């Protein structure tokens, strides 16, 4: 059984590593979460974005979904791991730009953006509220920060329950949220949170 990640992971390092096993784990998670992520991305209130950023893109599964949803946009996948970026590059080809970057500090490559998306990333950030506020400041007017996180996982699978430290249950519930800049193009300033 894999141990939980340490409380503080140095910037630029993956809590669970970025070797072949870690990449396979992320690809499995991508497959599991794909339907919910596809639905969430389809619901984003953005018309004709020019720039879409995928923060913590890992092996590129979410970057591919964003490029599919916004085919005319310049989609950029960013990750702290060069191994993840190389895996993403292999799978994405020329459908997106990719760069190694620490998304927890400083200017995001490709910003300002119309969509800044992150899935399962907040738990790995040192000060998530401050980081999300910094991302919001890098949006174009009317842009959206879309956060795709898990609120809880409950399962009947014994191995999964042991891994998660869960008691019992039968459902998994993704938690989605998006915030718009206050100067959004329409009156829906707090779209979905």
RANORSUL-V762251 format. One record per residue. N is the residue number from 1. RES is the residue in one letter. PHI is phi as a letter, one per 20 degrees, with the letter a starting at -180 (none if undefined). NEAR is the number of other ideal C-beta (glycine too) atoms within 10 Angstrom. Layout:
n=N res=RES phi=PHI near=NEAR
n=N res=RES phi=PHI near=NEAR
This chain:
n=1 res=X phi=none near=6
n=2 res=X phi=f near=9
n=3 res=X phi=f near=6
n=4 res=X phi=f near=10
n=5 res=X phi=f near=14
n=6 res=X phi=f near=9
n=7 res=X phi=g near=6
n=8 res=X phi=c near=8
n=9 res=X phi=d near=15
n=10 res=X phi=g near=7
n=11 res=X phi=g near=12
n=12 res=X phi=n near=13
n=13 res=X phi=d near=13
n=14 res=X phi=e near=20
n=15 res=X phi=g near=14
n=16 res=X phi=d near=15
n=17 res=X phi=n near=15
n=18 res=X phi=c near=22
n=19 res=X phi=e near=12
n=20 res=X phi=g near=10
n=21 res=X phi=f near=11
n=22 res=X phi=f near=18
n=23 res=X phi=f near=20
n=24 res=X phi=f near=11
n=25 res=X phi=f near=16
n=26 res=X phi=f near=22
n=27 res=X phi=f near=16
n=28 res=X phi=f near=10
n=29 res=X phi=g near=16
n=30 res=X phi=f near=19
n=31 res=X phi=f near=10
n=32 res=X phi=f near=12
n=33 res=X phi=e near=19
n=34 res=X phi=g near=14
n=35 res=X phi=f near=10
n=36 res=X phi=f near=17
n=37 res=X phi=f near=22
n=38 res=X phi=g near=14
n=39 res=X phi=f near=11
n=40 res=X phi=f near=23
n=41 res=X phi=f near=22
n=42 res=X phi=f near=10
n=43 res=X phi=e near=12
n=44 res=X phi=f near=21
n=45 res=X phi=e near=15
n=46 res=X phi=c near=20
n=47 res=X phi=d near=9
n=48 res=X phi=l near=8
n=49 res=X phi=f near=21
n=50 res=X phi=e near=14
n=51 res=X phi=c near=21
n=52 res=X phi=c near=28
n=53 res=X phi=d near=33
n=54 res=X phi=d near=31
n=55 res=X phi=e near=25
n=56 res=X phi=m near=23
n=57 res=X phi=f near=33
n=58 res=X phi=l near=28
n=59 res=X phi=f near=29
n=60 res=X phi=n near=27
n=61 res=X phi=f near=23
n=62 res=X phi=f near=28
n=63 res=X phi=f near=27
n=64 res=X phi=f near=22
n=65 res=X phi=f near=21
n=66 res=X phi=f near=27
n=67 res=X phi=f near=21
n=68 res=X phi=f near=13
n=69 res=X phi=f near=19
n=70 res=X phi=c near=20
n=71 res=X phi=f near=9
n=72 res=X phi=e near=8
n=73 res=X phi=e near=20
n=74 res=X phi=e near=16
n=75 res=X phi=e near=29
n=76 res=X phi=c near=24
n=77 res=X phi=e near=32
n=78 res=X phi=c near=26
n=79 res=X phi=b near=29
n=80 res=X phi=f near=21
n=81 res=X phi=d near=22
n=82 res=X phi=f near=12
n=83 res=X phi=f near=18
n=84 res=X phi=f near=24
n=85 res=X phi=f near=22
n=86 res=X phi=f near=16
n=87 res=X phi=f near=22
n=88 res=X phi=f near=25
n=89 res=X phi=f near=16
n=90 res=X phi=f near=10
n=91 res=X phi=f near=14
n=92 res=X phi=e near=20
n=93 res=X phi=m near=8
n=94 res=X phi=e near=7
n=95 res=X phi=f near=15
n=96 res=X phi=b near=22
n=97 res=X phi=e near=17
n=98 res=X phi=c near=22
n=99 res=X phi=b near=15
n=100 res=X phi=e near=15
n=101 res=X phi=b near=23
n=102 res=X phi=e near=12
n=103 res=X phi=e near=24
n=104 res=X phi=e near=20
n=105 res=X phi=b near=14
n=106 res=X phi=m near=10
n=107 res=X phi=f near=11
n=108 res=X phi=e near=21
n=109 res=X phi=g near=14
n=110 res=X phi=n near=20
n=111 res=X phi=f near=17
n=112 res=X phi=f near=17
n=113 res=X phi=c near=25
n=114 res=X phi=e near=22
n=115 res=X phi=c near=25
n=116 res=X phi=d near=28
n=117 res=X phi=d near=30
n=118 res=X phi=b near=25
n=119 res=X phi=c near=27
n=120 res=X phi=l near=19
n=121 res=X phi=d near=23
n=122 res=X phi=g near=16
n=123 res=X phi=f near=10
n=124 res=X phi=e near=18
n=125 res=X phi=e near=19
n=126 res=X phi=f near=11
n=127 res=X phi=c near=11
n=128 res=X phi=g near=16
n=129 res=X phi=f near=9
n=130 res=X phi=f near=12
n=131 res=X phi=f near=18
n=132 res=X phi=f near=19
n=133 res=X phi=f near=12
n=134 res=X phi=f near=16
n=135 res=X phi=f near=23
n=136 res=X phi=g near=16
n=137 res=X phi=f near=12
n=138 res=X phi=d near=18
n=139 res=X phi=e near=23
n=140 res=X phi=f near=17
n=141 res=X phi=g near=12
n=142 res=X phi=n near=17
n=143 res=X phi=f near=28
n=144 res=X phi=c near=25
n=145 res=X phi=e near=23
n=146 res=X phi=d near=26
n=147 res=X phi=d near=23
n=148 res=X phi=d near=21
n=149 res=X phi=c near=15
n=150 res=X phi=d near=15
n=151 res=X phi=f near=9
n=152 res=X phi=a near=12
n=153 res=X phi=c near=15
n=154 res=X phi=c near=15
n=155 res=X phi=b near=16
n=156 res=X phi=e near=11
n=157 res=X phi=f near=10
n=158 res=X phi=f near=8
n=159 res=X phi=f near=9
n=160 res=X phi=f near=13
n=161 res=X phi=f near=16
n=162 res=X phi=f near=10
n=163 res=X phi=f near=14
n=164 res=X phi=e near=15
n=165 res=X phi=m near=7
n=166 res=X phi=e near=15
n=167 res=X phi=e near=7
n=168 res=X phi=a near=8
n=169 res=X phi=q near=14
n=170 res=X phi=c near=7
n=171 res=X phi=c near=9
n=172 res=X phi=c near=16
n=173 res=X phi=c near=11
n=174 res=X phi=f near=19
n=175 res=X phi=c near=12
n=176 res=X phi=d near=19
n=177 res=X phi=a near=15
n=178 res=X phi=b near=21
n=179 res=X phi=c near=22
n=180 res=X phi=d near=23
n=181 res=X phi=f near=18
n=182 res=X phi=g near=9
n=183 res=X phi=e near=11
n=184 res=X phi=g near=18
n=185 res=X phi=f near=14
n=186 res=X phi=c near=10
n=187 res=X phi=e near=5
n=188 res=X phi=e near=11
n=189 res=X phi=f near=11
n=190 res=X phi=c near=10
n=191 res=X phi=g near=17
n=192 res=X phi=b near=15
n=193 res=X phi=b near=9
